[in-house]
Amino acid sequence: MTLARPDGDRRYAQDSSALLLPFMQSADMVHMGLQRLDDSQWIQPCQNLPHYFHNRLRARRCLGDRVFAQLPRSMAAQRELHQLLLQLLCRHQRRAYSIEGGLLRWRGEGASLCWPLADGGEPLWTASQWVADDLCLLQPGARGYELTAASLAAPSYWRLEEKIGRPLDSIHAPVPGFRDKLSAQVTRFFDHLLPDYPVWRSNWTVVNSAELTQRGDSKVEDEKLFLRVERQSLRRLPESGAVVFTIRVMINPLTDLLPVAGAVTSLRRAVERLSPEESKYKSLAPLLPSLNAFLASPAGERAENPTD
């Protein structure tokens, strides 16, 4: 996804000509919405990878084990993921990734990165530097699937230190309606996910910051609004049986919706359907006055009625 310019508002933006807009597929917040993935599309290319890479390094330098955490029993699965990701990137994204002189190299438009092939004793952390996505590992435990390792530099208002080692039901406890609507369905899905059947889904919210790392502990006094979209995927590792959960965060100025037919209308409907609990969970509640003003603005009205 190529960006017009790497300024602060567009470092992590989607291409405005082909926006991924989850609320145009479903206005409901609590749904799985999983779609099958071709293996070559599991991790999507990212021309803006250096920005994600440097954000990851900066976040860990500042936050330590609140960005990367691992349980000892995750090591075999981490190594398996490290090798699988290396193999798939070099196979499916050969224009960008190559192995040269004992290094993995990435080349983009006017930028390049390289990493030693050794995992450094933290295979998941090492592998996460190669891609824009955050990487998480979930493994069966006494209480169901549990989060056993994660490289999380772009959380959307949750904290790794509060989730590591916990089962899915506990991790998703803050999601309104999860226990009643999705808990049993998610459990069945994890039990039956096959290694050759990766899937993906997307999620969205509106924020007032173009920064990736949003742990819910900082306040941004900015009237500018941004659409924050997560492209999430799930795949099972064939040897360890662990499930890899990936999260690619993309942040666009909300005004990027204006040229997209039906986008403003769909967002308005999705916002109107949110319960107070759902608005709070999405951290939308404080922004609703500004968001509703945008949706009701002359520009928003023109986007909904381009022929008027």
Residue pairs with C-beta under 8 A, 6 or more apart in sequence:
1 13
1 14
1 15
1 18
1 44
1 45
1 46
1 47
1 48
1 250
2 15
2 47
2 109
3 10
3 11
3 13
3 15
3 47
3 48
4 10
6 48
6 51
8 210
9 210
9 224
9 226
9 253
10 210
10 252
10 253
11 48
11 51
11 210
12 48
12 51
12 52
12 210
12 212
12 249
12 250
12 251
13 250
13 251
13 252
13 253
13 256
14 20
14 229
14 250
14 252
14 256
16 252
16 256
16 259
19 227
19 229
19 252
19 256
19 257
19 260
19 263
20 202
20 229
20 231
20 250
21 204
21 227
21 229
21 257
21 260
21 263
21 266
21 267
22 33
22 202
22 203
22 204
22 229
23 204
23 266
23 267
23 269
23 270
24 262
24 263
24 266
25 33
25 202
26 33
27 266
27 269
27 270
27 273
28 273
29 176
29 177
29 270
29 273
29 274
29 278
29 282
30 175
30 176
30 177
30 178
30 181
30 182
30 278
31 181
31 182
32 182
32 185
32 186
32 189
32 201
33 201
33 202
34 189
34 199
34 200
34 201
34 234
35 199
35 200
35 201
36 197
36 198
36 199
37 198
37 199
37 200
37 233
37 235
39 88
39 92
39 196
39 198
40 88
40 92
42 88
42 198
42 233
42 235
42 246
43 85
43 88
43 89
43 93
43 131
43 133
43 233
43 246
44 231
44 248
45 93
45 96
46 52
46 131
46 132
46 248
47 108
47 109
48 108
48 132
49 106
49 108
49 111
49 113
49 131
49 132
50 108
50 111
50 113
52 131
52 132
52 153
52 154
52 212
53 113
53 129
55 153
55 154
55 212
55 213
56 67
56 128
56 129
56 151
56 153
57 129
59 67
59 153
59 212
59 213
60 67
60 68
60 125
60 153
63 213
65 160
65 161
66 159
66 160
66 161
66 215
67 151
67 152
67 153
67 160
68 122
68 124
68 125
68 128
68 150
68 151
68 152
68 160
69 149
69 150
69 160
69 161
69 164
70 78
70 122
70 124
70 125
70 148
70 149
70 150
71 148
71 149
71 164
71 165
73 139
73 148
74 124
74 137
74 139
74 148
74 149
74 242
75 123
76 239
76 240
77 137
77 139
77 148
77 149
77 237
77 240
77 242
78 119
78 122
78 123
78 124
78 127
78 137
78 149
79 119
79 123
80 237
80 239
80 240
80 242
81 123
81 124
81 127
81 135
81 137
81 237
81 242
81 244
82 119
82 123
82 124
82 126
82 127
84 237
85 127
85 130
85 131
86 99
86 104
86 117
86 127
86 130
89 96
89 97
89 104
89 130
89 131
90 97
90 98
90 99
90 104
95 107
96 106
96 107
96 108
97 104
97 105
97 106
97 130
98 104
98 105
98 107
99 105
99 117
102 116
102 117
103 114
103 115
103 116
103 117
104 114
104 115
104 116
104 117
104 130
105 112
105 113
105 114
106 112
106 113
106 114
106 130
115 126
115 129
115 130
118 126
119 126
119 127
120 126
124 135
124 137
124 149
124 150
124 151
125 151
127 135
127 151
128 134
128 135
128 151
128 153
131 246
132 248
133 231
133 233
133 246
133 247
133 248
134 150
134 151
134 152
134 153
134 154
134 155
134 246
134 247
134 248
134 249
135 150
135 151
135 244
135 245
135 246
136 147
136 149
136 150
136 151
136 152
136 244
136 245
136 246
136 247
137 147
137 148
137 149
137 150
137 242
137 243
137 244
137 245
138 145
138 146
138 147
138 148
138 168
138 190
138 242
138 243
138 245
139 145
139 146
139 148
139 240
139 241
139 242
139 243
140 146
140 241
141 148
141 167
143 167
143 169
143 170
144 167
144 168
144 169
144 187
144 190
145 167
145 168
145 190
145 243
146 165
146 166
146 167
146 168
147 163
147 164
147 165
147 166
147 171
148 164
148 165
148 242
149 164
150 160
150 163
150 164
152 160
152 247
153 212
153 213
154 212
154 213
154 214
154 247
154 249
155 213
155 214
155 215
156 203
156 205
156 214
156 228
156 230
156 249
157 214
157 215
157 216
157 283
158 174
158 215
158 216
159 215
159 216
163 170
163 171
168 183
168 186
168 187
168 190
169 179
169 183
172 178
172 179
172 182
172 183
172 186
173 179
174 281
175 182
175 281
176 275
176 277
176 278
176 281
177 278
190 243
193 199
193 234
193 235
193 236
193 243
194 236
195 235
195 236
195 237
195 238
197 235
197 236
198 233
198 234
198 235
199 233
199 234
199 235
200 231
200 232
200 233
200 234
201 232
201 233
202 229
202 230
202 231
202 232
203 229
203 230
203 232
204 227
204 228
204 229
204 230
204 270
205 228
205 282
205 283
205 284
206 225
206 226
206 227
206 228
206 254
206 282
206 284
206 287
206 291
207 214
207 225
207 226
207 228
207 251
207 283
207 287
208 220
208 222
208 223
208 224
208 225
208 226
208 287
208 290
209 220
209 222
209 226
210 226
210 251
210 253
211 220
212 249
212 251
214 228
216 283
223 290
224 253
225 253
225 254
225 287
225 290
225 291
225 294
226 251
226 252
226 253
226 254
227 251
227 252
227 253
227 254
227 256
227 257
228 249
228 250
228 251
229 249
229 250
229 251
229 252
230 247
230 248
230 249
230 250
231 247
231 248
231 250
232 245
232 246
232 247
232 248
233 244
233 245
233 246
234 243
234 244
234 245
234 246
235 243
235 244
236 242
236 243
236 244
237 243
237 244
254 291
254 294
255 299
257 263
257 264
257 267
257 303
258 264
258 299
258 300
258 302
258 303
259 303
260 303
261 306
263 303
264 295
264 300
264 303
264 304
265 304
267 295
268 295
268 300
271 284
271 288
271 291
271 292
271 295
274 282
274 284
276 285
279 285
279 288
284 291
294 300
301 308
302 308
